Amino acid sequence: MALNILAALTLFSSLLLSSISITSTAYGSSRPDEMRFIQIGAKNKIERTIISNLGVSIEAVKSDSVWAIANSKQILKLQNDGYKVLGNFDLKTARGGHENSFGFPPEDSRFHTYQQLLAALQELQVKNSDISSLQSIGNSIEGRDLWALHINSTASDLTSGSSNKPGAIFMGNHHAREHVSLEIPLMLAQYLLGHRRDPRISRMLDTRDLWIIPMVNPDGAEYDVATNEYRYWRKNRRKNKDGTFGVDLNRNYGFEWGTGGSDTETSSDVYMGTEPFSEPETQAIRDFVEKHLNTKILLSFHTFSELILYPWGHSYDKISKSDDQRTFEKMAQTMAKWNHYTPEQASDLYIASGDTTDWAYGKHGIFAFTFELSPSDMMDGGFYPGEKIIDRVFRDNIQPCLYMIDLADNPYRVLDKPSFNSQRKSWLKNYVQPHAPESIFWEPINPKL
């Protein structure tokens, strides 16, 4: 009898542990720091903002819900506040169980690690040394250089690193897991220098001061691909006082810092840091921009969702200067005709403060945009869509990039522009033709160089 009772207790314990395991997999991680990919019911920007203010990193917005990355503590907060968690997946399942090994997997080999990016930039600079220079604009928290490629046809401007020509800055990889956002500014540099003899591109390069900073967050990007599986890492690699790691660099800029859509919890994916510009990476961008106030256009590439976003992100209010509001709207709507993204004010999604574009415009009057690149949602690959997507994303965005460079002398020109169709016809004639639409981008012989 005693043995039967013992066997029954053993069986009961086994079933209980199995139930706990199933529950933790279905509804939340058994480890409080493990990140989960979740779907949360949310009908409008107000509800989305409340979710964001709980420290959840919203990654995709649907008509009646959002997809987000959160830990079990944040999931519990959501449920306690009455939000319904519609789906809850471990990140490996969300990725489809995909693994890699110490760097990008073979099928994603076109993506650039930090050293491969540096080699590609050095190759470009050496081949085009008369109109380009490569310099470090600062260092990451772990000491990696933040590299910027300067393109300018005036020798004295290259030597000094400054110019009176109208300027534009293109940057990517603020968030570590958004690797496509590195490839597009790099390919833009390759395209411009590869087509430098084209009279149309040559005229552009002769009259503009261009800076391309493909990897703002090298430590985080390297960490994301350093093990045998993608880590879904977003932040930089600062070691916080409580032993957690990372600050969200795109919540760390100084304009209206900490006023919503960021978090004081260090474990949060949208942790904003201890103070504005607490991080060496955002300090480097701040100092660089403030030394180059000839800049009139700034574009920060992110992934994913296929959006063209413009200020404000920290407030639902429109920009008080009506001409600026109209210019942002006109530029976004025009570019959306080319890349087929959705143009909107950033806060129409949800409030997020301390980001790059609010700071660049709010502090310095720069017409700054965020592009959330392809894919459109998590089901198409999310942060890890594979290298097959790179060329399509670049084709979608080369015309918007050239359009921005053209407008760097005076973005207000769009207010007096003709209709989109005639504008597009003129643009194709002046900058894109005679290249066939399917071969609009320049493919380097060896994309890994």
C-alpha positions as CSV (number, residue, x, y, z in Angstrom):
1,M,0.0,0.0,0.0
2,A,2.7,2.4,0.9
3,L,4.4,1.8,-2.4
4,N,1.1,2.5,-4.2
5,I,0.7,5.8,-2.3
6,L,4.3,6.7,-3.1
7,A,3.8,5.9,-6.8
8,A,0.6,7.9,-6.9
9,L,2.3,10.9,-5.3
10,T,5.2,10.6,-7.8
11,L,2.7,10.5,-10.7
12,F,0.8,13.5,-9.3
13,S,4.0,15.5,-8.9
14,S,5.1,14.7,-12.4
15,L,1.7,15.8,-13.8
16,L,1.8,19.0,-11.7
17,L,5.3,19.9,-13.0
18,S,4.2,19.1,-16.5
19,S,1.2,21.5,-16.1
20,I,3.5,24.2,-14.7
21,S,5.8,23.8,-17.7
22,I,2.9,24.0,-20.2
23,T,1.5,27.0,-18.5
24,S,4.8,28.9,-18.4
25,T,5.3,28.2,-22.1
26,A,1.8,29.3,-23.1
27,Y,1.4,32.3,-21.0
28,G,4.8,33.6,-20.0
29,S,8.4,32.7,-19.4
30,S,9.5,30.8,-16.4
31,R,12.5,33.1,-16.2
32,P,11.5,36.7,-15.4
33,D,14.2,38.1,-17.7
34,E,13.3,36.0,-20.8
35,M,11.8,38.0,-23.6
36,R,8.6,36.8,-25.3
37,F,6.9,37.8,-28.5
38,I,3.3,38.7,-27.8
39,Q,0.1,40.0,-29.4
40,I,-1.9,42.4,-27.3
41,G,-5.4,43.7,-28.0
42,A,-5.3,47.5,-28.6
43,K,-7.8,49.5,-30.7
44,N,-6.2,53.0,-31.0
45,K,-3.1,55.1,-30.4
46,I,-4.2,55.9,-26.8
47,E,-4.3,52.2,-25.8
48,R,-1.0,51.6,-27.7
49,T,0.6,54.4,-25.8
50,I,-0.5,53.0,-22.5
51,I,1.1,49.7,-23.5
52,S,4.3,51.4,-24.6
53,N,4.4,53.3,-21.3
54,L,4.5,49.9,-19.4
55,G,7.9,49.4,-20.9
56,V,6.9,47.1,-23.7
57,S,8.7,47.4,-27.1
58,I,5.9,47.6,-29.7
59,E,7.2,46.2,-33.0
60,A,4.1,46.1,-35.3
61,V,0.7,47.8,-35.2
62,K,-2.5,46.2,-36.5
63,S,-6.0,47.6,-36.5
64,D,-7.1,45.9,-33.3
65,S,-3.8,44.8,-31.7
66,V,-0.1,45.2,-31.5
67,W,2.8,42.8,-31.6
68,A,5.5,43.4,-29.1
69,I,8.5,42.0,-27.2
70,A,8.2,41.9,-23.4
71,N,9.3,39.9,-20.4
72,S,7.0,38.1,-18.1
73,K,7.0,40.9,-15.5
74,Q,5.7,43.3,-18.2
75,I,3.2,40.7,-19.5
76,L,1.8,40.4,-15.9
77,K,1.5,44.3,-15.8
78,L,-0.5,44.2,-19.0
79,Q,-2.8,41.5,-17.7
80,N,-3.3,43.3,-14.4
81,D,-4.2,46.5,-16.3
82,G,-6.9,44.6,-18.2
83,Y,-5.1,44.1,-21.5
84,K,-5.8,40.8,-23.2
85,V,-2.7,38.9,-24.4
86,L,-3.9,37.2,-27.6
87,G,-0.7,35.3,-28.4
88,N,2.5,34.5,-26.5
89,F,5.5,32.9,-28.2
90,D,9.1,32.3,-27.3
91,L,11.4,34.2,-29.7
92,K,12.9,31.1,-31.2
93,T,9.4,29.9,-32.2
94,A,8.6,33.4,-33.6
95,R,11.7,33.2,-35.7
96,G,10.8,29.7,-36.9
97,G,13.4,27.9,-34.8
98,H,16.2,29.4,-36.9
99,E,19.7,29.2,-35.6
100,N,23.0,30.6,-36.7
101,S,26.6,30.1,-35.6
102,F,28.9,32.9,-34.5
103,G,27.9,35.5,-37.0
104,F,25.2,35.4,-39.7
105,P,24.2,32.0,-40.9
106,P,25.3,31.0,-44.4
107,E,22.0,31.9,-46.0
108,D,22.2,35.4,-44.5
109,S,25.9,35.9,-45.4
110,R,25.3,39.1,-47.3
111,F,24.5,40.9,-44.0
112,H,27.6,42.7,-42.6
113,T,29.2,42.2,-39.3
114,Y,31.1,45.1,-37.8
115,Q,34.4,44.1,-39.3
116,Q,32.8,43.4,-42.7
117,L,31.1,46.8,-42.7
118,L,34.4,48.5,-41.9
119,A,36.1,46.6,-44.8
120,A,33.3,47.6,-47.2
121,L,33.5,51.3,-46.2
122,Q,37.3,51.2,-46.5
123,E,37.0,49.6,-50.0
124,L,34.6,52.4,-51.1
125,Q,36.8,55.1,-49.7
126,V,40.0,53.8,-51.3
127,K,38.4,53.5,-54.7
128,N,36.9,57.0,-54.4
129,S,39.4,58.8,-52.3
130,D,39.1,62.0,-54.3
131,I,35.5,62.5,-53.2
132,S,35.2,60.5,-50.0
133,S,36.8,60.1,-46.6
134,L,36.2,57.7,-43.7
135,Q,36.4,58.8,-40.1
136,S,35.4,57.7,-36.6
137,I,32.9,60.1,-35.0
138,G,33.1,58.5,-31.6
139,N,33.2,55.2,-29.7
140,S,30.6,52.7,-28.4
141,I,30.3,51.7,-24.8
142,E,32.7,48.7,-25.5
143,G,35.1,50.9,-27.4
144,R,34.2,50.2,-31.1
145,D,34.5,53.1,-33.5
146,L,31.4,54.6,-35.0
147,W,32.3,55.0,-38.7
148,A,31.0,57.7,-40.9
149,L,31.6,57.9,-44.7
150,H,31.8,61.5,-45.9
151,I,31.0,62.1,-49.6
152,N,31.9,65.6,-51.0
153,S,33.5,66.6,-54.2
154,T,35.4,69.6,-52.7
155,A,38.9,68.5,-51.5
156,S,39.0,71.1,-48.7
157,D,35.7,69.9,-47.3
158,L,37.0,66.4,-47.2
159,T,40.1,67.5,-45.4
160,S,38.3,69.7,-42.8
161,G,35.3,67.4,-42.4
162,S,33.0,70.4,-42.7
163,S,31.2,72.1,-45.6
164,N,29.0,75.0,-46.5
165,K,27.1,72.8,-49.0
166,P,23.6,71.7,-48.1
167,G,24.0,68.5,-46.0
168,A,22.1,65.2,-45.5
169,I,22.8,62.4,-43.0
170,F,21.8,58.8,-43.4
171,M,22.2,56.4,-40.5
172,G,21.1,52.9,-39.5
173,N,21.3,50.2,-36.9
174,H,20.3,52.2,-33.8
175,H,18.7,48.9,-32.7
176,A,20.9,45.9,-32.7
177,R,18.5,43.3,-34.2
178,E,17.5,45.6,-37.1
179,H,20.3,44.4,-39.5
180,V,18.5,45.4,-42.7
181,S,18.7,49.0,-41.5
182,L,22.5,48.8,-41.8
183,E,22.5,47.4,-45.3
184,I,20.4,50.1,-46.9
185,P,22.7,53.2,-46.0
186,L,25.7,51.1,-47.0
187,M,24.1,50.3,-50.4
188,L,23.2,54.0,-50.8
189,A,26.9,54.8,-50.5
190,Q,27.7,52.1,-53.0
191,Y,25.1,53.4,-55.4
192,L,26.2,57.0,-55.2
193,L,29.9,56.2,-55.7
194,G,29.2,53.5,-58.2
195,H,27.2,56.0,-60.3
196,R,29.5,59.0,-59.7
197,R,30.2,59.4,-63.4
198,D,26.6,59.6,-64.3
199,P,26.0,63.3,-65.1
200,R,22.8,63.3,-63.0
201,I,24.4,61.8,-59.9
202,S,27.6,63.8,-60.5
203,R,25.6,67.1,-60.3
204,M,24.1,65.9,-57.0
205,L,27.5,65.0,-55.5
206,D,29.0,68.3,-56.6
207,T,26.3,70.3,-54.7
208,R,25.7,68.3,-51.6
209,D,27.6,67.3,-48.4
210,L,26.7,63.7,-47.6
211,W,27.4,61.6,-44.5
212,I,26.5,57.9,-44.1
213,I,26.7,56.3,-40.7
214,P,25.5,52.7,-41.2
215,M,26.0,51.2,-37.7
216,V,25.1,53.4,-34.7
217,N,25.0,50.5,-32.3
218,P,27.9,48.2,-33.1
219,D,28.1,46.5,-29.7
220,G,24.5,45.5,-29.7
221,A,24.6,44.3,-33.4
222,E,27.6,42.1,-32.7
223,Y,26.0,40.7,-29.6
224,D,22.9,39.8,-31.5
225,V,24.7,37.4,-33.8
226,A,27.4,36.2,-31.4
227,T,25.9,32.8,-30.4
228,N,24.2,29.9,-32.0
229,E,20.9,31.7,-32.3
230,Y,19.6,35.2,-33.0
231,R,19.2,37.0,-29.6
232,Y,16.5,39.6,-30.6
233,W,18.8,42.1,-28.8
234,R,17.7,45.8,-29.3
235,K,19.7,48.0,-26.9
236,N,23.4,48.8,-26.6
237,R,25.6,46.9,-24.2
238,R,25.9,49.2,-21.2
239,K,26.1,47.2,-17.9
240,N,23.6,48.8,-15.7
241,K,24.1,49.1,-11.9
242,D,21.7,46.2,-11.2
243,G,23.5,43.9,-13.5
244,T,21.2,44.1,-16.4
245,F,22.5,45.3,-19.8
246,G,21.5,47.9,-22.3
247,V,19.9,51.3,-23.0
248,D,17.6,51.9,-25.9
249,L,19.6,54.4,-27.9
250,N,16.4,55.6,-29.7
251,R,14.9,56.6,-26.3
252,N,18.1,58.4,-25.1
253,Y,18.1,61.6,-27.1
254,G,17.6,64.8,-25.2
255,F,14.6,66.4,-26.7
256,E,11.5,65.7,-24.5
257,W,13.4,62.8,-23.0
258,G,11.5,60.5,-20.7
259,T,8.0,62.1,-21.4
260,G,6.4,58.9,-22.6
261,G,6.8,55.6,-24.4
262,S,10.1,54.8,-22.6
263,D,10.9,53.1,-19.3
264,T,13.0,53.6,-16.2
265,E,13.1,49.8,-15.7
266,T,16.6,48.7,-16.8
267,S,15.3,45.3,-18.0
268,S,12.9,47.0,-20.5
269,D,13.7,47.0,-24.2
270,V,12.8,50.7,-24.2
271,Y,14.9,51.6,-21.1
272,M,15.8,55.3,-21.6
273,G,19.0,55.5,-19.6
274,T,19.8,57.4,-16.4
275,E,19.7,60.8,-18.2
276,P,19.5,62.3,-21.7
277,F,22.5,61.4,-23.8
278,S,23.9,59.1,-21.1
279,E,25.3,56.8,-23.8
280,P,28.5,57.4,-25.8
281,E,26.7,56.3,-29.0
282,T,24.0,59.0,-28.7
283,Q,26.6,61.5,-27.5
284,A,28.6,60.8,-30.7
285,I,25.6,61.4,-32.9
286,R,24.7,64.6,-31.0
287,D,28.2,66.0,-31.2
288,F,28.5,65.1,-34.9
289,V,25.2,66.7,-35.9
290,E,26.0,69.8,-33.9
291,K,29.2,70.2,-35.8
292,H,27.4,69.8,-39.1
293,L,24.5,72.2,-38.9
294,N,24.6,72.6,-42.7
295,T,22.5,69.4,-42.5
296,K,18.9,70.0,-43.6
297,I,17.8,66.4,-44.1
298,L,18.3,63.4,-41.8
299,L,17.1,59.8,-42.3
300,S,17.3,57.1,-39.7
301,F,16.6,53.6,-41.0
302,H,14.9,51.1,-38.7
303,T,12.9,47.8,-39.2
304,F,10.2,46.7,-39.6
305,S,6.7,47.7,-40.7
306,E,7.0,49.7,-43.9
307,L,6.4,53.1,-42.5
308,I,7.6,56.7,-43.2
309,L,7.5,58.5,-39.8
310,Y,8.0,62.1,-39.0
311,P,7.8,64.3,-35.8
312,W,6.3,64.4,-33.3
313,G,6.8,61.1,-31.6
314,H,6.6,62.4,-28.1
315,S,3.3,64.2,-28.5
316,Y,0.0,63.8,-30.4
317,D,0.2,67.5,-31.3
318,K,1.0,68.6,-34.8
319,I,4.1,70.7,-35.4
320,S,3.3,74.3,-34.6
321,K,5.0,75.8,-37.7
322,S,2.4,75.1,-40.4
323,D,4.9,75.2,-43.3
324,D,7.1,72.6,-41.5
325,Q,4.1,70.4,-40.9
326,R,3.0,70.7,-44.6
327,T,6.6,70.0,-45.7
328,F,6.9,66.9,-43.7
329,E,3.5,65.6,-44.9
330,K,4.3,66.4,-48.5
331,M,7.7,64.8,-48.5
332,A,6.3,61.7,-46.7
333,Q,3.4,61.3,-49.1
334,T,5.6,61.7,-52.1
335,M,8.2,59.2,-50.9
336,A,5.4,56.8,-50.1
337,K,4.4,56.7,-53.8
338,W,7.8,55.2,-54.5
339,N,8.3,52.8,-51.7
340,H,4.6,52.1,-51.0
341,Y,5.1,52.6,-47.2
342,T,2.5,54.2,-44.9
343,P,3.3,57.9,-44.2
344,E,2.3,59.2,-40.8
345,Q,3.2,61.2,-37.8
346,A,5.1,58.9,-35.4
347,S,2.8,59.4,-32.5
348,D,-0.2,58.2,-34.6
349,L,1.3,54.8,-33.8
350,Y,1.9,55.5,-30.1
351,I,3.9,58.0,-28.0
352,A,7.6,57.5,-27.9
353,S,10.0,60.1,-26.5
354,G,13.8,60.6,-26.7
355,D,14.1,59.4,-30.3
356,T,16.5,60.7,-33.0
357,T,14.1,62.5,-35.3
358,D,12.3,64.4,-32.6
359,W,15.6,65.6,-31.3
360,A,17.0,66.5,-34.8
361,Y,14.0,68.5,-35.7
362,G,13.0,69.9,-32.3
363,K,16.5,71.0,-31.4
364,H,18.0,71.9,-34.7
365,G,15.2,72.3,-37.2
366,I,16.4,69.4,-39.4
367,F,13.8,67.7,-41.5
368,A,14.3,64.3,-40.0
369,F,12.5,61.0,-40.9
370,T,12.4,57.5,-39.7
371,F,11.9,54.7,-42.3
372,E,10.6,51.4,-40.8
373,L,11.8,49.2,-43.6
374,S,10.4,45.9,-44.9
375,P,9.1,43.4,-44.1
376,S,5.6,44.6,-43.2
377,D,5.1,42.3,-40.3
378,M,6.6,39.5,-38.1
379,M,5.0,36.7,-40.2
380,D,7.2,37.8,-43.2
381,G,10.4,37.5,-41.2
382,G,10.3,40.4,-38.8
383,F,13.8,41.4,-37.8
384,Y,15.3,38.4,-39.5
385,P,13.7,38.2,-43.0
386,G,16.8,36.8,-44.7
387,E,19.2,38.3,-47.2
388,K,16.7,37.7,-50.0
389,I,14.9,40.9,-49.0
390,I,17.9,43.3,-49.1
391,D,17.8,44.1,-52.9
392,R,14.0,44.7,-52.9
393,V,14.2,47.0,-49.9
394,F,17.0,49.0,-51.5
395,R,15.1,49.3,-54.8
396,D,12.0,50.5,-52.9
397,N,14.0,53.2,-51.2
398,I,16.7,54.5,-53.6
399,Q,14.3,57.1,-55.1
400,P,13.2,58.4,-51.7
401,C,16.9,58.8,-50.7
402,L,17.8,60.6,-53.9
403,Y,14.7,62.8,-53.4
404,M,15.9,63.7,-49.9
405,I,19.4,64.5,-51.1
406,D,18.0,66.8,-53.8
407,L,15.8,68.6,-51.3
408,A,18.7,69.2,-48.8
409,D,19.2,72.7,-50.2
410,N,15.7,73.7,-49.3
411,P,13.0,71.2,-48.2
412,Y,10.3,73.9,-48.4
413,R,10.6,73.6,-52.2
414,V,8.1,70.8,-52.0
415,L,5.3,73.3,-51.1
416,D,5.7,74.8,-54.6
417,K,6.2,71.5,-56.5
418,P,3.9,70.4,-59.2
419,S,1.7,67.3,-58.8
420,F,3.3,64.0,-57.9
421,N,2.9,62.5,-61.4
422,S,4.7,65.4,-63.2
423,Q,7.2,65.5,-60.3
424,R,7.9,61.8,-60.6
425,K,8.2,62.1,-64.4
426,S,10.8,64.9,-64.0
427,W,12.6,62.9,-61.3
428,L,12.9,59.8,-63.4
429,K,14.2,61.8,-66.3
430,N,16.8,63.7,-64.2
431,Y,18.1,61.1,-61.8
432,V,16.9,57.6,-62.6
433,Q,16.9,57.2,-66.4
434,P,18.4,55.7,-68.4
435,H,18.6,52.9,-65.9
436,A,15.9,50.4,-66.3
437,P,13.5,50.1,-63.3
438,E,14.6,46.6,-62.6
439,S,18.3,47.5,-62.5
440,I,17.9,50.8,-60.7
441,F,20.4,49.9,-58.0
442,W,24.1,49.3,-58.3
443,E,25.1,45.8,-57.1
444,P,28.8,45.7,-56.0
445,I,30.7,42.8,-57.5
446,N,31.4,41.4,-54.1
447,P,28.7,42.6,-51.6
448,K,30.9,41.4,-48.7
449,L,33.7,43.8,-49.5
